[in-house]
Each structure stands twice: as structure tokens, then as C-alpha cells.
Amino acid sequence: MLKNMRRSMSQIETLSQPQTVSMAEEWFQLATADHFWMQWRHRVLVRALKRAGGRVQRALEIGCGHGVARDMLERDCGFPVDGCDLNQTALEMAQPGKGRLFVYDICDQEPSMLGHYDAVFLLDVIEHIQDDTSFLVAASRHLRPGGLLVVNVPASTLLFSDYDRAAGHVRRYTRGSLGRLLGRCGVETQAIQPWGLLMVPLLFVRKAHLRRRKTADAIRAGFVPPNAISRLLLHAMKNTELALPFPVPFGTSILAWGRVRN
């Protein structure tokens, strides 16, 4: 394990000073590639990339954390994905991939990074940012003209809970609020797709449970299935919704994508 960590650390390039970010460190230990939610989001994302069309030669994942989503994208889509984050501890957990890893604040606007990518991914990142408009504008400047911006966010203010607070979320979004945000940032939106409809009742239960329990371990309690049976049921729920022949009208998350205006 130490050898792997040293190998990973040696591949991290520093473009900005590491910073403390509003993301629970424990989440990176729990969000593994076999977690039902990580797999669900990934499959929704891969379908979106097929619908979006266009060739991606190099992509950037902003807020890549421990690199699990990046690994899954490189594995199933074939293109290299550079990853950047300000959380150096999380980056040190990442495995080497086809792309590069950076400690990098996108608001620093490093010239060598600007206009460099065919696609930029922000997967459950902007809900942590107070000024999401300025952040998305800064993110979009890393794209080539006509490049693809892909954003995933948690949905519905009604579902905001102690889990969101523990995770460092500032807000949840609606289709309308996310669409308006992308428009303000110069993105021609191609689609705004909710997902996780079948999880909506579970998130209401989670909200009530955490409010009543007042646990100091809200991340684990709110993200990790409690036993093997619940894991099987959640994977079955994921597969059932993904097999539907139509898009769901609302859900616990929203994936949106579009092209940066030339």
C-alpha cells in the first residue's frame, strides 16, 4: 500500500497551493468503484456522453478527489482524463491513470490549462461552491471552443439533510435552477437529465433518520448501505431504473451537459 501511495504522490503536479475544501474526508474512503451510487452515476454519465456525440481526445475532471470517477471514465470511454483538486490528501489516494493529476485551483487560470480540453467534468462539485456562477465560468475556460461541459449535482431542496451539511453541500438544484446557471455561464445546454427516481423515498427516510438520530457520523450513516441485503436491493434498484425505456421526470440527482459557446 505504501508503495502505491508513493507512486501516486510522485505523479501529482502542483500548480496551486493545496487548500482545505468543504468536502468530508471520510467520503473518499467510502465512495469506491463498487458502491451502487458510484456505479449508477457512472452509467448515467456514459450514456450522456454517447448522446452528446463528438470526439473527446482529452478531458479534465475538476474536483476529482481520489480519482475513482476518473478511473471509471478512462476504463470505459478510452480517453485520458486529467484530474485536479485542491485536496492533496484525496489526490494521494488516486491511482495512476492515462491522464495527469494536479493540485490546481481552476480560478488561478493557469495558461497551459486554458482552452486545452475537449470535455470538462464537474461531478458533484458545484454544490460545494458558494459562487457557483464564477466557478463554472472559470471551469468552462479550460475547454476548447465548442467543448463539452458535464455537470452532476444533487437534486431538490426538499431532500437537503444533515448528510448534505456533513458533506459540505451549500445547496441542491432543480432542473430550472441548473439550466439557468448553465445559461449564465455561456453554455448551450443539450440536456438536463434527472436520475435516481427510485431513491427519492429513501432520501426522505435518510433525512428524517439523521434529524432524529443527530449522529456525528452522518456521512457513513447516509451513504453506506447497512448490510449485504440492502446493498443487493440498492444495486437492483439501480439496474431497474437504468433499464427503463424512458428518462425519469425527477430524481435525487441531475446530470446536465452542453457546449461552450464559441
Secondary structure, DSSP 8 states (H G I E B T S, - for coil): -HHHHHHHHHTEEESS-----SS-HHHHHH--TTSHHHHHHHHHHHHHHHHH-S--S-EEEET-TTSHHHHHHHHHH-S-EEEEES-HHHHTT----SS-EEE--GGG--TTTTT-EEEEEEES-GGG-SSHHHHHHHHHTTEEEEEEEEEEEEB-GGG--HHHHHHT----B-HHHHHHHHHHTTEEEEEEEEE-GGGHHHHHHHHHHHHHH--S-HHHHHHS-SSHHHHHHHHHHHHHHHT-SS--S--SEEEEEEEE--
